[in-house]
Amino acid sequence: MYISDFDSLAAFCERASGAKVLAVDTEFLRERTFYPKVCLIQLATPEESCAVDPILIDDLSPVRRLFEDTSITKIFHACTQDLEVINHDLGCIPEPIFDTQLAAAFLGLRQQIGYGALVESYCNVHLPKAESLTDWSKRPLDAEQLKYAEDDVRYLPGIYERMVEELVKLDRLSWLAPEMERLSDPDHVVRPPELAYRHLKRSGSLTRRQLSVARELCAWRDGVASRRDIPRKWVVSDEVIVESCKRFPKSVDALKRIRGTEQLARRDAEAMVHAIACGLACPPEDYPQVKRKERPTAETESVVDLMYAMLRLISDKSGVATQLIATRDDLLEFVNHREKSALASSWRYELAGKTLEELLDGQVGLTVKDGKVEKL
């Protein structure tokens, strides 16, 4: 069902308000803009699915009311970008949510499984990829495009139902709940300009003083890009910002000696120099905090290798994806600061932390039998 007028949208949303679940997906463009431009919103209940045209419908308040209705579980597949789009265009973050990609990692499917592979696994349906590069902002949309778009939600209610049954059977539904809540946390969805430096490529090479400059430059860049609604890199690239943080140019001429600044208007160049000066003027106690990766000794590295082998064994037997349980950095933290580690509490301790604790304490070990690693 293609919905391109408000009355039809309101009628669908009224029907959907009685459902327990609502599958959601979006089609958007952002290659040439700062903010994602939503072009289509796909919705599905267990009874019907539709594609809502936000380009032709100005008032999306009925959809927002559904998203804010906490009695309806919103089902997504890989929700991060969809939540960002919805928050920007509708001014809300749907909750509660259920992400089938995340749930799949608890159920023996690979980490970050694609939607097509998920549908094939649960529904034995092969979805075509012919429209994957469609320009969804162009109108009119043809029947094939609309079918492709609705396919992204029509299977989700049924998959959700089966996943919940499996999670309950395995007693893992409670494991999933806090992970889902984290996905819809506003701090996860919204990126404040003053924290934009945390996403700067190669920022790990910067000192705390240099990061103070990066914080000012990235906040300035986000402000300019958002006002002009253009991609950040069109204002200035990450590479230029990192180099500026290392050189501390104090004049436009000095800044312009950095390759990649040729396109900067003088006004922007002056603003960058001012931002650099603000970063340098920041008191040391207000510099950004840096969590540097600990460098393990050769002995500790060997211990982590052994722990990772045990983790892989736990992952294979439980069906929970290895990376979801812990990374190598998590294992190192467990060795050096066990009480602070994510593996020391909640379901991660129940599933893996306790066994890893026993491994470190010499109570269990690993052996090879018939070419396979097994726990002793």
Sequence and secondary structure as in RCSB ss.txt:
>XXXX:A:sequence
MYISDFDSLAAFCERASGAKVLAVDTEFLRERTFYPKVCLIQLATPEESCAVDPILIDDLSPVRRLFEDTSITKI
FHACTQDLEVINHDLGCIPEPIFDTQLAAAFLGLRQQIGYGALVESYCNVHLPKAESLTDWSKRPLDAEQLKYAE
DDVRYLPGIYERMVEELVKLDRLSWLAPEMERLSDPDHVVRPPELAYRHLKRSGSLTRRQLSVARELCAWRDGVA
SRRDIPRKWVVSDEVIVESCKRFPKSVDALKRIRGTEQLARRDAEAMVHAIACGLACPPEDYPQVKRKERPTAET
ESVVDLMYAMLRLISDKSGVATQLIATRDDLLEFVNHREKSALASSWRYELAGKTLEELLDGQVGLTVKDGKVEK
L
>XXXX:A:secstr
 EE SHHHHHHHHHHHTT SEEEEEEEEE TT SS EEEEEEEE SS EEEE TTT S  HHHHHHHH TTSEEE
ESS HHHHHHHHHHHS    SEEEHHHHHHTTTS TT  HHHHHHHHH      TTTT  TTSSS  HHHHHHHH
HHHHTHHHHHHHHHHHHHHTT HHHHHHHHHHHT HHHH   GGGGGGG TTGGGS HHHHHHHHHHHHHHHHHH
HHHT  HHHH  HHHHHHHHHH   SHHHHTTSTT TT  HHHHHHHHHHHHHHHHS GGGS          HHH
HHHHHHHHHHHHHHHHHH   HHHH  HHHHHHHHH GGGSGGGSHHHIIIIIHHHHHHHTTS  EEEETTEEEE
 
